[in-house]
């Protein structure tokens, strides 16, 4: 990529005309934030209760692993196309709904597997001590297990959010919302500066969110176990035994 193309992309990004109107950068950015945030929120509401309960009971590892593998195996674009071709409440007239559903299915696996692994990684001696002190199962879950599992729960949310932000760009293929519209428009019009500018916007947005989650994960991770949590993330599949 030569300097002239980069300068042209910078010119596109700094052009005031591209920051105005219903199809300007702020509008598309807000669409991307809204769709991505809603998708991760719904995925978390679906996956976290299941993962926390299964992790607390010490069962369902095979189920969590199966769901994660199925979620990773199904291409998000294929799901999106199927939904767009489906009748109400989906279809081309409801592109936002189709996009959110496809992204939710994509976001569930990392949230589910990380939360489950976090619960199973809790020291069982602490759990038994809490039970010996007379804590009820729900108190053990919310006062002992969940606080210790929070770092991996946040890690799952971080991974899911990063994946959703990147994948949400494909919604533009079917005239969906978000920053991906700049990329598809650049491709369609052979407008390289717009194409590169759109890609830069998505990359910067994803990096900023990643940094924010990294800071949050550090904040909720006890200093003594930061390294252990990083190792647990790598060993998540083994934790699903």
Secondary structure as UniProt FT lines:
FT   HELIX           3..14
FT   HELIX           16..19
FT   TURN            22..23
FT   HELIX           25..57
FT   HELIX           61..73
FT   HELIX           76..84
FT   TURN            88..89
FT   HELIX           92..94
FT   HELIX           95..120
FT   HELIX           124..132
FT   TURN            133..134
FT   HELIX           137..140
FT   HELIX           141..145
FT   HELIX           146..167
FT   HELIX           168..174
FT   HELIX           180..188
FT   TURN            189..190
FT   HELIX           192..220
FT   HELIX           223..225
FT   HELIX           226..234
FT   HELIX           236..239
//
